[in-house]
Amino acid sequence: NIVLLSPELEIMWANVAAAQEFGGAAAAKKREYCYKLCSNFSMNQKGCPTLKSFITGKDESAQIETPDGRFLDVRVFPIADEAGNVKSVIEVARDITRRVSLEEEAKIIQAKLIHANKMTSLGTLVSGVAHEINNPNTFIKSNAQFLARTWKDIGRVLDNYCRNQKDFLAGGMPYSEVRKHMPQVIKGLDEGSLRIQEIVTNLRNFVRPEKANLGGKVNVNDAVAAAVNILNNHI
């Protein structure tokens, strides 16, 4: 669409495409004002490239969206007299709806690719970290179980000693206090090791590539429990 505009934004001339845009060839012959014919466009006066061109005396451009969802690339070129005063401007508008749509699709695809690359990198990282964590965690769990079995035998011996003699210090605490807390300490070691194992398993499941199957059933309790396990520290 090409139109010639006066400083009052009156349409002095319009080509056939612009006339059709404004409602027919007759519209171009009535010397209408562009802001009346384009009043439905979502472009306010501050963003109007035509007004800017009259003020600055320079080429101006803007991208506007029409109420029907189309996008127009509007470019304005001033026509000045010998003194440099802008007497009129030529406004050229191109429909770039298809291009904008393709750009938006490209952005969505790019975002998906970036996300996929991040998940791939995260999967590689999790696999390596999980291996490094599982090795020492295996020692913690087996040692906790060994300590639990050993304490049953040692505890009986120490109980007899404490009954026949007097209370003594163990780890800076009276044995009678240690006796109360030791089972809970051993249980805490075992439960902590199990929690580490669950967190690693949940992380592996989170980054494992799977084909989505929306036709199956999901245990909501398990899903929430897994999420809580991972986010427990933040919660």
Residue pairs with C-beta under 8 A, 6 or more apart in sequence:
1 14
1 15
1 17
1 18
1 21
1 72
1 91
1 92
1 93
1 94
2 14
2 15
2 17
2 18
2 90
2 91
2 92
2 93
3 11
3 13
3 14
3 15
3 18
3 28
3 34
3 90
3 91
4 11
4 12
4 13
4 14
4 88
4 89
4 90
4 91
5 11
5 12
5 34
5 50
5 88
5 89
5 90
5 91
6 12
6 87
6 88
7 54
7 86
7 87
7 88
8 33
9 33
9 34
9 35
9 50
9 51
10 31
10 32
10 33
10 34
11 22
11 27
11 28
11 31
11 32
11 33
11 34
11 37
12 31
12 88
13 28
14 22
14 27
14 28
16 25
18 28
18 93
19 25
19 26
19 27
19 28
21 93
22 28
22 32
22 37
22 38
23 37
27 37
34 50
34 91
35 45
40 66
40 67
41 64
41 65
41 66
41 67
42 64
42 65
42 66
42 67
43 62
43 64
45 51
47 62
47 64
48 62
49 60
49 61
49 62
49 74
49 75
49 76
49 91
50 60
50 74
50 76
50 89
50 91
52 60
52 76
53 59
53 60
53 76
53 77
53 78
53 86
53 89
54 78
54 86
54 89
57 78
57 80
57 84
57 86
58 78
59 75
59 76
59 77
59 78
60 75
60 76
61 73
61 74
61 75
61 76
62 74
63 71
63 72
63 73
63 74
63 96
64 71
64 72
64 74
65 71
65 72
66 72
69 97
70 95
70 97
71 95
71 96
71 97
71 99
71 100
72 93
72 94
72 95
72 96
73 93
73 94
73 96
74 91
74 92
74 93
75 91
75 92
75 93
76 89
76 90
76 91
76 92
77 89
77 90
77 92
78 86
78 88
78 89
79 86
79 87
79 88
79 89
79 90
80 86
80 87
81 87
119 207
119 209
122 207
123 207
123 208
123 209
126 203
126 204
126 206
126 207
127 204
129 203
130 200
130 203
130 204
133 196
133 200
134 197
134 200
137 193
137 196
137 197
137 200
140 189
140 192
140 193
140 196
141 190
141 193
141 194
141 197
143 189
144 186
144 189
144 190
144 193
145 190
147 186
147 189
148 186
148 190
151 182
151 183
151 186
155 179
155 182
158 170
158 175
158 179
159 179
161 168
162 168
162 175
162 176
162 179
167 174
167 175
167 176
168 174
168 175
169 175
170 178
171 178
195 229
198 229
199 229
199 230
202 226
202 229
202 230
203 230
205 226
206 230
228 235
